[in-house]
Every structure is written in C-alpha cells, then in structure tokens.
C-alpha cells in the first residue's frame, strides 16, 4: 500500500505540477519546503548534520538557515523536474548557464569518450536535458532501482523523454554497456557523491572518511575516456548555474585500482570545492560519512557547532 501511494503521489506531481504557471509552481515548492523544514523530520536533521561538516564554523542559527535554504533548493529541483517534460526546447536551452563549457566541448571533440560526474547539486536532470537539447549530444546514465517498480519505470520514462539512455544501477551489465558507449566516443553522465554499492572507494571529504562510487574513475582508467567533474547551483534567477571542471588526469603509474582511487579522491576534492561555495544547493539528505553510517541523526540543538557527531 505504501509503495502504491508513493507511486501515485509522484504520478500526481508529474501530472499536475507541470500544468501550473511557473510562479505558482515555484511558490508551491517553497511552501512545501518550509513546511518540511519546520517539522524537522529525519531528512532535514540529516541535511543539517551534513552541512555542519561542510560549514564547520557555522553556529546553530546559521545551520538552521542553511537547512531551510537547502530544503527550498531541493524542492526547486522537484518542481522543475515535474515541469521539465512540459518545457519548450527554448526554455530548456535558456534554463542552464554553465561556466567553463570549453572543457566539455574540447573533450567531446577529442573522440575519446567523456564521463561527466556530478554530486547531488542543483538539478542534474535539467543539466542533462540541456546537454541533449542545446548541445545536441545524447548520453547514457544509470538510475537506482526504486520501489515500487512502477515508480522506477516512471523515472526511466521521464529521463528517456528528455533524451537520455537509462540503465538500471542493479546488475553487472551496466558497467560493460557504459564502457562500450565510451569506447565509441560517447558521453556518460553519473551522479557520483554517494556510494550505493559495496565497492566504493574511500576518500577524504571535508576532513573525514566517506565512500564514493568507483565507477566514474574506473571507466576513465579502463576506456581512456576523459573524466570531468561538474557542480551545479541556483541563484535568485530562473536560470541554473554550473561549472565544468577541468579533466582529471589518469595517474601514470599504479594498478587500475590504485589509479581509480587517486582519481576518485580528486573527484571528491572537485565536488567539495563546489559544495563549499554553494552548500545550500547540495541535496544530501542521507548518511554519507563513514562515521554516520551506524548512527541516527541527532537534533542540531544537541550538537556543538562544527563538531556534529550524530
């Protein structure tokens, strides 16, 4: 029953929100975000806990402000995502303004294949739709299998409707398919700041140990593709902002695993640089750091500023 209800709610979002005028949808998103923030559920408390590491000198008032901004940013992502299928091609083309796009254009022109790796920032679906619409470049991505299966099917259909090839995260065939796409000079886009498997690579992230997916770096090492980090954020305009970071070099020596570990640390560093500049647009409402994986979140009022240990 819970799974059917979840599927129905997402269906209502895609069916109803996309018909609303943009200012109405934006106001609705802010209202929902503020309500969730005031209720201080587990997701909001986890977001605050994560932000305490990103902004270690922030006191309780600043963390509370950041978490409210973060929930508004998160709901902007959802409102945009529900409405994206109804956006015109022109609205998509003008809805994203990335800096340093030349890194991506030069990488695509090289013919080596390109892996774009992103954290949970801004709206990566909008960025993907912009790539297929503005640049005219198709790409392949991976989606986590959701429950119920009908909800997963909705997400796949939604992203395929935006011009993406979507592979299921579960199963061992996804890596091989991604590698084939890259060897033929294709583009792969992966959200890569939270490990969903048992094969993640341990990195130092904001001064503490975390695990991030091995896939982006391993694909670059094994196929010769270029690995480019991308970070996204919002300002006060309707246009999402972003930055394409320079390609990460494959180390000249070491085993494949050692090379991938070095590159994943560099990827984490690039993510951290973008998140530090725009912490409110990092939508990490789940546990990430290894120290948190066995512990529930604790209210921010019970924590010392900058020393949160839920």
Backbone bond lengths (Angstrom), bond angles and torsions (degrees), N, CA, C in turn:
res aa  C-N    CA-C-N  psi(-1)  N-CA   C-N-CA  omega(-1)  CA-C   N-CA-C  phi
1 X - - - 1.458 - - 1.535 110.86 -
2 X 1.364 115.88 -43.87 1.466 119.36 179.50 1.522 111.02 -61.30
3 X 1.352 117.03 -41.18 1.458 120.10 -179.84 1.528 110.90 -65.92
4 X 1.330 116.49 -40.44 1.466 119.20 179.28 1.519 110.78 -65.47
5 X 1.345 116.29 -38.15 1.456 120.25 178.35 1.522 110.58 -64.87
6 X 1.345 117.04 -43.80 1.462 120.92 178.15 1.519 111.13 -59.09
7 X 1.318 116.53 -45.89 1.459 120.84 179.02 1.522 110.62 -61.46
8 X 1.333 116.63 -42.14 1.463 120.29 -179.35 1.523 111.27 -64.35
9 X 1.351 117.38 -38.32 1.464 120.67 -179.69 1.523 111.09 -66.73
10 X 1.339 116.91 -42.06 1.458 119.13 176.66 1.523 110.40 -64.71
11 X 1.329 116.62 -40.70 1.457 119.71 177.22 1.513 111.84 -60.82
12 X 1.339 116.33 -39.57 1.459 120.00 176.78 1.518 110.99 -63.25
13 X 1.339 116.19 -40.44 1.464 119.53 178.73 1.509 111.80 -60.47
14 X 1.340 116.92 -50.92 1.464 119.79 -179.68 1.527 111.73 -65.85
15 X 1.332 116.76 -32.04 1.458 119.21 -176.35 1.504 113.72 -82.54
16 X 1.348 117.20 -28.16 1.459 120.69 -172.99 1.520 113.10 -106.62
17 X 1.339 116.70 -48.98 1.461 119.90 -174.41 1.525 111.47 -60.42
18 X 1.339 117.14 -35.85 1.468 118.76 -177.22 1.522 112.51 -67.52
19 X 1.342 117.53 -14.99 1.462 119.90 179.12 1.524 112.20 -89.93
20 X 1.338 117.29 -10.12 1.459 120.44 -177.32 1.530 110.69 -77.54
21 X 1.322 118.35 148.12 1.467 119.82 169.73 1.526 109.70 -58.67
22 X 1.315 116.72 147.66 1.456 120.22 -174.66 1.524 113.82 -56.68
23 X 1.352 119.88 -44.16 1.470 118.49 178.68 1.525 112.84 -62.83
24 X 1.331 116.94 -34.26 1.466 120.55 178.98 1.523 110.35 -68.27
25 X 1.332 116.38 -43.37 1.459 120.39 178.64 1.524 110.73 -63.12
26 X 1.335 117.20 -40.73 1.465 120.80 179.67 1.527 110.92 -63.93
27 X 1.328 116.46 -42.64 1.465 120.49 179.43 1.526 110.68 -66.21
28 X 1.335 116.75 -38.98 1.458 120.47 177.57 1.527 110.74 -62.59
29 X 1.331 116.37 -42.50 1.454 120.30 178.64 1.512 112.12 -60.67
30 X 1.323 117.11 -43.46 1.468 120.64 178.98 1.526 111.12 -64.04
31 X 1.343 116.42 -39.10 1.458 119.90 -179.74 1.529 110.77 -65.20
32 X 1.327 116.48 -44.03 1.460 120.57 178.43 1.532 110.37 -63.37
33 X 1.346 116.07 -42.99 1.465 120.59 -179.84 1.518 111.12 -61.19
34 X 1.339 116.87 -45.14 1.463 120.21 -177.92 1.524 111.34 -66.69
35 X 1.330 116.27 -36.09 1.463 119.22 177.66 1.526 110.82 -64.92
36 X 1.339 116.19 -45.71 1.472 120.21 178.53 1.524 110.52 -62.83
37 X 1.317 117.02 -39.45 1.472 120.98 -179.07 1.522 110.81 -65.07
38 X 1.327 117.24 -42.30 1.468 120.12 -179.87 1.528 111.81 -66.36
39 X 1.316 117.62 -31.42 1.464 120.53 -179.58 1.523 112.39 -75.36
40 X 1.318 116.82 -19.54 1.464 122.89 174.34 1.527 112.49 51.93
41 X 1.313 114.89 53.48 1.451 120.12 174.93 1.517 111.17 -73.14
42 X 1.342 115.12 -176.65 1.463 120.14 -174.97 1.524 111.87 -60.80
43 X 1.347 117.62 -38.01 1.457 119.82 -179.01 1.521 112.24 -64.24
44 X 1.333 116.78 -42.36 1.465 120.38 179.53 1.525 110.29 -66.38
45 X 1.327 117.20 -42.35 1.463 120.07 179.35 1.531 111.29 -66.04
46 X 1.324 116.15 -37.12 1.468 118.51 176.60 1.520 110.71 -66.85
47 X 1.326 117.94 -41.15 1.462 121.07 177.49 1.525 110.00 -58.19
48 X 1.330 116.84 -45.79 1.458 120.54 179.06 1.525 111.45 -62.36
49 X 1.331 114.89 -40.58 1.461 120.16 178.11 1.522 110.96 -61.33
50 X 1.316 116.96 -43.59 1.468 120.39 178.73 1.526 111.20 -66.41
51 X 1.327 116.45 -41.05 1.461 119.86 -179.20 1.524 111.70 -66.16
52 X 1.340 117.08 -25.96 1.463 119.78 178.10 1.519 111.26 -62.38
53 X 1.321 117.86 -29.05 1.459 120.95 176.75 1.530 111.34 -79.97
54 X 1.322 115.61 -35.32 1.465 119.89 -178.76 1.526 111.00 -70.53
55 X 1.326 116.36 -37.61 1.469 122.24 -179.20 1.531 107.12 -122.17
56 X 1.339 117.85 75.04 1.467 120.95 -170.62 1.514 114.89 -65.91
57 X 1.333 117.76 -19.50 1.465 119.26 -179.60 1.517 112.07 -93.77
58 X 1.332 118.22 6.82 1.461 121.19 -179.12 1.522 110.38 -80.47
59 X 1.326 116.01 133.77 1.452 120.70 174.22 1.516 110.85 -83.16
60 X 1.327 117.69 178.93 1.464 121.23 -177.85 1.528 113.74 -56.04
61 X 1.321 117.64 -39.89 1.466 119.98 -178.72 1.527 110.82 -65.77
62 X 1.325 116.49 -43.08 1.472 120.16 179.46 1.524 110.55 -66.66
63 X 1.329 118.05 -40.77 1.461 120.19 177.96 1.515 111.04 -63.11
64 X 1.314 116.43 -39.61 1.460 120.07 178.20 1.526 110.83 -63.73
65 X 1.327 115.86 -42.06 1.470 119.96 177.48 1.525 111.04 -63.16
66 X 1.348 116.60 -43.22 1.460 120.23 179.73 1.527 111.83 -64.37
67 X 1.327 116.67 -39.50 1.458 118.38 -179.64 1.523 110.91 -67.82
68 X 1.332 117.52 -34.45 1.471 119.20 176.18 1.520 110.10 -66.21
69 X 1.336 116.95 -45.00 1.459 119.98 176.88 1.526 110.48 -61.81
70 X 1.341 115.12 -37.24 1.454 119.54 179.76 1.511 112.61 -64.83
71 X 1.325 117.59 -41.52 1.455 120.15 177.91 1.520 111.42 -66.80
72 X 1.316 117.05 -36.27 1.474 119.37 175.92 1.530 110.64 -65.33
73 X 1.327 116.49 -40.65 1.457 120.45 177.16 1.529 110.76 -63.40
74 X 1.324 115.24 -42.93 1.472 120.67 179.78 1.525 111.07 -61.83
75 X 1.325 116.95 -43.23 1.466 119.35 179.34 1.521 111.51 -72.76
76 X 1.324 117.95 -27.11 1.472 118.50 172.74 1.519 109.38 -63.24
77 X 1.340 116.29 -40.56 1.464 119.40 175.83 1.522 110.61 -55.51
78 X 1.352 116.98 -48.19 1.461 119.46 -177.21 1.515 112.02 -66.83
79 X 1.328 118.07 -42.41 1.465 120.30 179.74 1.526 110.62 -62.09
80 X 1.323 116.31 -42.59 1.467 119.59 177.14 1.524 111.20 -64.38
81 X 1.325 116.17 -41.90 1.456 119.51 -177.31 1.522 111.14 -64.79
82 X 1.337 116.97 -41.42 1.462 119.82 177.31 1.525 111.28 -62.86
83 X 1.332 116.68 -31.03 1.462 120.60 -175.13 1.534 113.61 -93.04
84 X 1.328 117.22 -16.79 1.462 120.00 -175.30 1.535 114.09 -53.43
85 X 1.348 119.61 -41.91 1.466 118.19 -179.50 1.522 113.93 -60.02
86 X 1.340 116.18 -20.89 1.466 119.54 -179.51 1.527 112.51 -97.98
87 X 1.319 117.46 -4.91 1.457 119.69 179.40 1.530 110.37 -71.37
88 X 1.309 115.88 144.83 1.467 120.54 174.22 1.525 109.07 -73.13
89 X 1.317 115.35 162.72 1.461 119.14 177.49 1.530 110.12 -60.60
90 X 1.330 117.02 -36.66 1.456 120.28 179.81 1.528 111.05 -66.40
91 X 1.344 116.60 -38.77 1.460 119.80 179.11 1.521 110.00 -64.50
92 X 1.313 118.24 -38.77 1.464 121.39 177.39 1.525 110.44 -67.28
93 X 1.328 116.43 -44.33 1.477 120.11 -178.12 1.514 112.18 -61.46
94 X 1.346 116.65 -32.69 1.465 119.99 -177.89 1.531 112.25 -98.38
95 X 1.330 117.65 2.47 1.456 120.91 -174.76 1.515 114.57 -89.25
96 X 1.331 117.50 -2.87 1.460 121.28 -177.29 1.514 108.75 -142.61
97 X 1.333 116.63 134.71 1.462 121.36 -178.42 1.521 109.14 -132.97
98 X 1.339 118.10 87.47 1.467 120.13 -178.12 1.524 112.76 -82.36
99 X 1.316 116.09 144.94 1.456 122.62 172.25 1.529 109.53 -87.28
100 X 1.309 115.80 154.24 1.468 122.52 174.92 1.523 112.63 56.54
101 X 1.330 115.25 40.21 1.462 120.57 179.97 1.528 111.42 -63.47
102 X 1.322 116.99 -20.71 1.467 120.01 -178.03 1.526 111.71 -59.35
103 X 1.335 117.39 -27.89 1.468 119.01 178.12 1.527 110.24 -62.24
104 X 1.315 117.17 -42.32 1.458 120.81 179.30 1.527 110.83 -72.04
105 X 1.308 117.52 -43.70 1.465 120.19 -178.68 1.527 111.21 -61.86
106 X 1.324 116.73 -42.91 1.468 120.10 178.58 1.525 111.35 -67.21
107 X 1.324 116.81 -37.53 1.461 119.86 178.51 1.521 111.49 -65.62
108 X 1.325 116.68 -43.29 1.463 120.15 178.08 1.521 111.07 -63.38
109 X 1.330 117.00 -39.16 1.464 121.16 -178.94 1.520 111.96 -68.56
110 X 1.338 117.37 -20.71 1.469 120.08 -178.28 1.522 112.22 -70.71
111 X 1.344 117.37 -22.48 1.456 120.92 -179.46 1.516 114.67 76.22
112 X 1.328 117.73 7.55 1.467 121.64 -176.31 1.522 113.44 -85.40
113 X 1.316 117.83 -8.35 1.449 121.06 -169.91 1.511 109.58 88.77
114 X 1.331 116.87 147.91 1.458 121.51 -175.66 1.521 109.46 -136.50
115 X 1.331 115.62 133.65 1.462 122.18 171.02 1.526 107.73 -110.13
116 X 1.326 116.76 117.70 1.457 121.51 171.34 1.526 107.49 -96.93
117 X 1.322 117.07 125.94 1.464 122.02 -179.45 1.523 108.98 -117.69
118 X 1.322 116.02 129.38 1.456 121.67 -174.80 1.525 110.63 -128.27
119 X 1.340 117.15 149.14 1.467 120.26 167.79 1.526 109.43 -86.03
120 X 1.328 116.24 176.80 1.463 120.60 177.11 1.533 108.79 -77.28
121 X 1.312 116.05 71.75 1.460 122.02 179.77 1.520 109.55 -123.01
122 X 1.331 115.73 148.31 1.447 120.29 174.53 1.516 111.72 52.74
123 X 1.329 115.57 -134.35 1.467 121.20 -178.15 1.523 108.53 -130.12
124 X 1.335 116.37 95.01 1.464 119.75 -177.95 1.521 111.62 -71.09
125 X 1.351 118.59 -21.66 1.461 120.02 174.35 1.529 110.51 -67.45
126 X 1.321 117.04 -41.83 1.461 120.84 176.39 1.523 110.42 -63.14
127 X 1.342 116.98 -43.59 1.465 120.17 177.90 1.526 110.20 -59.55
128 X 1.340 116.98 -41.00 1.461 120.21 178.59 1.508 112.21 -65.87
129 X 1.340 116.36 -43.40 1.467 119.46 178.22 1.521 110.56 -62.98
130 X 1.328 117.16 -35.02 1.468 121.48 177.84 1.534 110.22 -64.66
131 X 1.334 116.81 -40.79 1.469 120.52 179.46 1.526 110.41 -62.18
132 X 1.336 116.84 -45.32 1.469 119.23 -178.25 1.519 111.88 -73.09
133 X 1.339 117.74 -28.39 1.463 121.34 -175.47 1.521 111.91 -91.99
134 X 1.326 116.80 -51.96 1.469 120.86 -176.16 1.530 110.99 -77.75
135 X 1.319 117.10 -45.37 1.459 120.36 -178.46 1.525 112.11 -88.91
136 X 1.328 117.51 -17.92 1.458 121.00 -178.86 1.518 113.51 67.65
137 X 1.336 116.70 30.07 1.461 121.68 -176.64 1.528 109.36 -112.83
138 X 1.328 119.44 116.45 1.467 120.40 175.07 1.524 110.04 -74.01
139 X 1.314 116.69 158.87 1.458 119.08 177.70 1.516 110.22 -151.10
140 X 1.315 114.50 168.53 1.460 122.67 -179.89 1.520 109.24 -115.29
141 X 1.325 115.96 140.78 1.458 120.82 178.94 1.519 108.70 -138.95
142 X 1.320 115.57 178.68 1.461 122.25 -178.03 1.519 108.07 -127.87
143 X 1.320 116.56 139.03 1.461 121.48 179.03 1.519 110.39 -120.94
144 X 1.328 115.55 138.21 1.457 120.58 176.01 1.528 109.45 -67.58
145 X 1.318 117.00 136.45 1.464 120.68 176.84 1.529 109.04 -69.91
146 X 1.320 115.92 128.13 1.450 121.73 -177.17 1.517 110.41 -111.41
147 X 1.329 114.84 160.06 1.450 121.53 173.05 1.521 108.27 -111.85
148 X 1.331 118.93 135.42 1.454 126.68 -1.08 1.523 111.81 -75.25
149 X 1.313 116.52 170.13 1.461 121.22 -179.41 1.522 111.49 -59.74
150 X 1.332 116.79 -32.62 1.463 119.78 179.59 1.522 111.39 -64.06
151 X 1.348 117.04 -31.19 1.464 119.96 177.37 1.521 110.23 -69.35
152 X 1.333 116.31 -43.14 1.468 119.82 175.65 1.528 109.81 -58.01
153 X 1.324 117.05 -43.38 1.461 120.88 179.96 1.522 110.85 -61.79
154 X 1.343 116.78 -36.44 1.468 119.56 177.57 1.531 110.73 -62.28
155 X 1.345 116.24 -45.45 1.460 119.81 -179.04 1.529 111.08 -64.93
156 X 1.316 117.02 -40.73 1.461 119.85 178.86 1.522 110.12 -63.00
157 X 1.326 116.79 -47.24 1.466 120.12 -179.53 1.529 110.89 -62.54
158 X 1.329 115.84 -39.01 1.460 120.48 178.91 1.518 111.12 -61.70
159 X 1.325 116.76 -47.76 1.463 119.46 -177.22 1.528 111.58 -73.46
160 X 1.314 117.11 -36.05 1.467 118.65 175.55 1.527 110.26 -64.05
161 X 1.336 116.60 -33.50 1.457 119.91 176.78 1.518 112.86 -65.55
162 X 1.327 116.87 -20.65 1.459 121.75 176.69 1.524 112.44 -91.81
163 X 1.337 116.87 3.19 1.459 121.12 175.47 1.505 115.45 97.91
164 X 1.329 117.60 18.00 1.463 121.03 -178.30 1.526 110.53 -104.22
165 X 1.329 116.47 146.88 1.454 121.71 167.68 1.529 106.37 -92.41
166 X 1.339 117.27 124.71 1.457 121.70 -173.33 1.522 109.80 -115.69
167 X 1.339 115.43 126.13 1.456 122.06 176.97 1.517 109.15 -110.58
168 X 1.337 118.71 146.03 1.466 120.07 176.84 1.520 111.43 -71.04
169 X 1.330 116.26 141.33 1.463 120.63 179.96 1.519 111.07 -66.72
170 X 1.332 117.16 -38.54 1.460 120.93 -178.29 1.527 110.28 -71.35
171 X 1.310 115.86 147.82 1.460 120.21 179.20 1.514 111.31 96.11
172 X 1.321 116.10 155.44 1.457 120.55 -174.87 1.508 114.91 -90.80
173 X 1.336 117.56 -1.87 1.460 119.16 -174.60 1.521 113.08 -80.91
174 X 1.340 117.62 -19.98 1.464 119.63 -175.09 1.524 111.28 -61.42
175 X 1.341 117.87 -44.38 1.464 120.71 -177.56 1.527 110.48 -59.70
176 X 1.329 116.68 -44.60 1.462 119.84 -179.61 1.513 112.23 -62.84
177 X 1.329 116.79 -40.40 1.470 120.30 178.37 1.523 110.65 -65.56
178 X 1.326 116.90 -43.67 1.461 120.42 178.15 1.523 110.71 -60.70
179 X 1.328 116.82 -42.54 1.468 120.56 179.55 1.525 110.79 -61.70
180 X 1.326 117.09 -41.12 1.472 119.69 178.75 1.527 111.08 -64.27
181 X 1.328 116.38 -40.33 1.473 119.03 178.56 1.528 110.13 -62.02
182 X 1.308 116.61 -40.98 1.469 120.02 -178.13 1.524 111.47 -69.84
183 X 1.318 117.26 -41.13 1.465 119.55 -179.50 1.529 111.62 -64.53
184 X 1.320 116.60 -22.60 1.465 119.48 176.59 1.527 111.83 -92.03
185 X 1.342 116.00 11.55 1.467 120.63 176.48 1.506 114.13 87.33
186 X 1.334 118.41 15.21 1.452 121.90 -176.13 1.515 114.15 -82.53
187 X 1.327 113.72 -179.86 1.461 122.40 -178.23 1.527 108.67 -114.83
188 X 1.319 115.74 134.91 1.463 123.03 176.86 1.525 107.48 -124.88
189 X 1.340 116.50 134.49 1.467 121.13 178.15 1.520 109.04 -122.24
190 X 1.331 116.99 128.13 1.462 121.63 -174.98 1.527 110.48 -135.66
191 X 1.335 116.22 133.49 1.456 120.86 169.97 1.525 106.64 -81.45
192 X 1.338 117.13 124.98 1.468 118.62 -161.28 1.528 114.89 -139.67
193 X 1.340 118.02 32.15 1.464 117.77 178.17 1.518 112.83 -108.84
194 X 1.333 118.20 4.75 1.467 120.42 179.35 1.518 108.85 -143.43
195 X 1.308 116.04 123.21 1.459 120.83 -176.82 1.521 110.63 -79.20
196 X 1.339 116.37 128.36 1.460 122.05 178.58 1.525 111.37 -109.34
197 X 1.308 117.25 12.36 1.458 120.79 -177.19 1.530 108.82 -129.85
198 X 1.314 114.94 -174.66 1.468 119.99 176.23 1.525 111.37 -98.85
199 X 1.334 116.77 7.50 1.464 120.49 -174.78 1.522 112.52 -113.94
200 X 1.332 116.92 21.67 1.452 119.78 -179.54 1.519 112.51 -67.51
201 X 1.323 115.11 162.18 1.464 122.19 180.00 1.520 109.16 -104.93
202 X 1.315 116.14 130.29 1.457 120.19 -179.81 1.530 109.85 -74.31
203 X 1.327 115.04 132.06 1.462 121.52 179.70 1.525 108.66 -132.45
204 X 1.318 115.14 163.03 1.464 120.18 169.25 1.514 107.38 -93.27
205 X 1.312 115.91 123.99 1.465 121.31 -174.84 1.522 108.09 -133.88
206 X 1.308 116.29 113.10 1.459 122.17 -174.13 1.534 110.97 51.94
207 X 1.328 114.88 41.79 1.450 120.79 171.88 1.506 116.26 85.47
208 X 1.333 118.22 0.94 1.462 120.43 -179.63 1.523 109.88 -134.95
209 X 1.333 115.27 163.37 1.460 120.70 -177.19 1.522 111.26 -78.44
210 X 1.337 115.15 134.73 1.457 123.12 174.37 1.521 107.23 -143.50
211 X 1.314 116.61 167.94 1.456 120.06 175.25 1.519 109.73 -117.56
212 X 1.336 114.74 137.08 1.458 121.20 176.83 1.518 109.11 -126.16
213 X 1.327 117.48 156.70 1.467 120.34 -175.81 1.518 112.63 -59.70
214 X 1.314 115.32 142.40 1.466 120.77 177.06 1.517 111.70 -80.82
215 X 1.334 117.20 -19.45 1.458 121.45 -170.26 1.521 117.00 -53.20
216 X 1.343 119.47 -52.62 1.466 119.10 -177.06 1.524 113.22 -56.14
217 X 1.344 116.85 -47.67 1.461 119.63 -178.87 1.522 111.48 -69.48
218 X 1.330 118.03 -41.25 1.461 120.50 179.46 1.516 111.39 -62.27
219 X 1.323 117.28 -38.44 1.466 120.15 177.20 1.528 110.49 -63.02
220 X 1.330 116.82 -41.85 1.463 120.01 179.21 1.522 111.08 -65.48
221 X 1.333 116.48 -42.51 1.463 120.72 -178.80 1.528 110.88 -64.98
222 X 1.316 117.42 -43.64 1.464 121.08 -172.92 1.519 113.36 -80.97
223 X 1.334 118.21 -27.73 1.470 119.90 -175.03 1.520 113.78 -108.61
224 X 1.331 118.03 -13.47 1.453 120.16 -175.15 1.518 113.55 80.95
225 X 1.355 116.84 8.56 1.458 120.41 178.37 1.523 110.40 -70.03
226 X 1.312 115.76 158.46 1.457 121.76 177.24 1.528 109.54 -87.97
227 X 1.320 116.73 135.35 1.459 122.59 -179.45 1.525 109.01 -107.08
228 X 1.328 116.07 117.59 1.464 122.13 -177.88 1.523 110.10 -120.30
229 X 1.325 119.12 120.46 1.465 120.56 171.60 1.534 109.97 -73.95
230 X 1.317 115.55 148.97 1.470 122.09 175.77 1.524 107.52 -134.83
231 X 1.335 117.20 134.32 1.463 121.16 173.58 1.525 108.70 -122.14
232 X 1.331 115.77 148.42 1.461 122.61 -173.41 1.525 109.81 -129.03
233 X 1.323 116.25 153.36 1.458 119.66 175.05 1.522 109.46 -160.85
234 X 1.323 114.56 167.33 1.459 122.42 176.82 1.528 109.50 -110.31
235 X 1.333 115.62 151.44 1.457 120.07 164.38 1.527 106.79 -118.54
236 X 1.287 118.10 -156.49 1.461 120.19 -177.14 1.525 113.24 -84.29
237 X 1.315 117.36 0.34 1.461 121.16 -178.98 1.528 110.11 -95.04
238 X 1.335 117.96 170.61 1.464 120.86 175.78 1.528 112.95 -74.08
239 X 1.320 117.82 -4.91 1.460 122.02 -175.36 1.532 109.88 -97.04
240 X 1.333 116.69 128.52 1.458 120.31 174.64 1.524 109.92 -78.30
241 X 1.303 116.75 144.21 1.456 122.59 179.15 1.524 109.72 -106.74
242 X 1.314 116.12 163.75 1.451 119.57 178.79 1.510 111.37 -168.69
243 X 1.318 114.72 171.09 1.461 121.44 178.20 1.514 108.99 -140.82
244 X 1.332 115.89 131.37 1.456 121.45 170.82 1.522 107.15 -94.40
245 X 1.321 116.64 115.65 1.460 121.08 -177.94 1.540 110.05 -80.43
246 X 1.317 117.80 159.84 1.472 120.21 178.71 1.523 111.62 -60.98
247 X 1.333 117.50 154.73 1.469 120.66 178.36 1.521 111.45 -60.31
248 X 1.327 115.93 144.66 1.459 121.30 176.55 1.520 109.13 -89.64
249 X 1.303 116.08 127.75 1.461 120.67 -176.46 1.529 111.14 -75.69
250 X 1.329 116.03 142.10 1.459 121.40 171.94 1.521 107.80 -77.87
251 X 1.333 118.73 126.66 1.470 119.97 179.61 1.527 111.75 -56.67
252 X 1.316 116.36 146.88 1.463 120.94 -176.57 1.519 112.69 -74.18
253 X 1.330 117.82 -23.02 1.462 120.00 -176.93 1.517 110.18 -133.98
254 X 1.333 114.55 164.01 1.452 120.39 179.24 1.507 111.59 111.77
255 X 1.320 116.31 165.28 1.460 120.76 174.94 1.523 109.22 -72.92
256 X 1.329 116.38 170.24 1.461 119.55 177.30 1.517 111.34 -57.97
257 X 1.323 115.81 -43.15 1.464 119.90 -179.66 1.522 111.27 -64.16
258 X 1.325 117.08 -40.35 1.464 120.25 179.38 1.515 111.06 -67.12
259 X 1.314 116.51 -41.19 1.467 119.60 177.50 1.522 111.05 -62.80
260 X 1.338 116.12 -43.41 1.460 120.31 -179.94 1.520 111.17 -63.46
261 X 1.332 116.82 -36.74 1.458 120.45 179.82 1.529 110.93 -65.07
262 X 1.324 116.80 -42.80 1.467 120.64 178.29 1.523 110.58 -63.06
263 X 1.332 116.53 -44.20 1.460 120.08 -178.22 1.522 111.71 -67.88
264 X 1.328 117.72 -36.17 1.459 120.29 179.09 1.515 110.97 -67.05
265 X 1.340 117.62 -35.23 1.464 119.99 174.72 1.524 110.27 -64.47
266 X 1.327 117.06 -42.93 1.469 119.69 177.37 1.528 110.79 -62.65
267 X 1.339 115.93 -36.90 1.464 120.11 177.40 1.528 110.28 -63.95
268 X 1.319 116.55 -44.29 1.466 120.97 177.50 1.526 110.82 -60.21
269 X 1.328 116.62 -39.30 1.473 120.37 179.05 1.533 110.67 -64.37
270 X 1.337 116.81 -40.54 1.464 120.20 178.70 1.525 110.26 -65.29
271 X 1.329 116.84 -43.77 1.457 120.26 176.75 1.527 110.41 -58.87
272 X 1.332 115.97 -45.18 1.462 120.16 -177.56 1.528 111.37 -61.42
273 X 1.327 117.15 -36.42 1.462 119.37 179.87 1.523 111.09 -63.48
274 X 1.345 116.41 -41.00 1.462 119.68 179.30 1.515 112.14 -73.16
275 X 1.327 117.11 -39.78 1.464 120.86 -179.26 1.524 110.45 -66.82
276 X 1.326 116.95 -38.45 1.463 120.17 179.49 1.524 111.31 -62.27
277 X 1.322 116.91 -36.83 1.458 120.79 179.73 1.526 111.99 -74.74
278 X 1.338 117.33 -30.40 1.468 121.18 -176.06 1.531 110.06 -136.41
279 X 1.338 117.41 63.17 1.464 119.43 -173.45 1.525 113.55 -62.22
280 X 1.333 117.41 -30.69 1.462 119.95 -177.17 1.521 112.56 -69.18
281 X 1.330 117.65 -13.52 1.465 120.59 -178.68 1.523 112.69 -102.92
282 X 1.321 116.43 11.33 1.471 120.80 173.85 1.519 107.81 -96.06
283 X 1.310 116.18 110.20 1.466 121.54 -171.84 1.529 110.56 -92.99
284 X 1.307 116.30 62.42 1.467 120.17 -178.88 1.531 108.26 -104.49
285 X 1.326 115.05 93.07 1.452 122.08 -179.36 1.531 111.46 -101.85
286 X 1.338 115.33 16.30 1.461 121.20 179.13 1.528 109.06 -122.02
287 X 1.329 115.80 167.93 1.460 120.60 175.33 1.516 109.46 -69.47
288 X 1.309 115.47 141.10 1.458 120.76 -178.27 1.523 111.81 -130.49
289 X 1.339 117.17 -49.97 1.453 120.87 -176.31 1.531 110.60 -73.40
290 X 1.318 115.82 145.63 1.459 120.64 -177.41 1.526 111.86 -59.34
291 X 1.315 117.14 -34.38 1.464 120.67 -179.38 1.520 112.57 -65.28
292 X 1.335 117.08 -18.77 1.461 121.00 -176.99 1.526 113.76 -96.29
293 X 1.305 117.51 -12.98 1.462 119.36 -167.12 1.526 113.37 -65.09
294 X 1.329 118.16 -24.72 1.462 120.68 -179.03 1.517 112.88 -106.90
295 X 1.343 116.33 10.92 1.461 117.95 -174.22 1.528 110.44 -130.53
296 X 1.320 119.06 142.01 1.460 121.50 176.71 1.523 110.54 -76.70
297 X 1.343 117.25 157.51 1.472 119.23 177.11 1.515 111.09 -67.35
298 X 1.316 116.59 152.05 1.451 121.85 -179.83 1.516 108.33 -119.19
299 X 1.332 120.01 144.22 1.462 120.74 179.86 1.518 111.55 -54.31
300 X 1.325 116.16 142.49 1.463 120.20 -177.51 1.522 111.40 -60.77
301 X 1.343 117.13 -27.65 1.458 119.50 -179.53 1.517 112.41 -66.27
302 X 1.367 117.08 -18.20 1.460 121.15 179.24 1.524 112.65 -93.10
303 X 1.323 117.15 5.43 1.460 120.60 -173.26 1.510 110.37 -114.37
304 X 1.307 115.42 149.80 1.451 120.68 171.62 1.523 108.53 -84.59
305 X 1.348 118.78 138.84 1.452 120.97 -178.49 1.512 111.43 -54.44
306 X 1.339 115.42 127.98 1.454 120.39 174.96 1.502 114.75 80.08
307 X 1.352 117.94 -1.30 1.465 119.86 -179.11 1.522 111.05 -127.06
308 X 1.332 116.63 29.32 1.458 121.82 -176.11 1.518 111.27 -59.16
309 X 1.330 115.81 125.07 1.470 121.80 177.47 1.520 108.16 -137.11
310 X 1.357 118.24 78.03 1.454 119.07 -174.50 1.518 111.12 -68.53
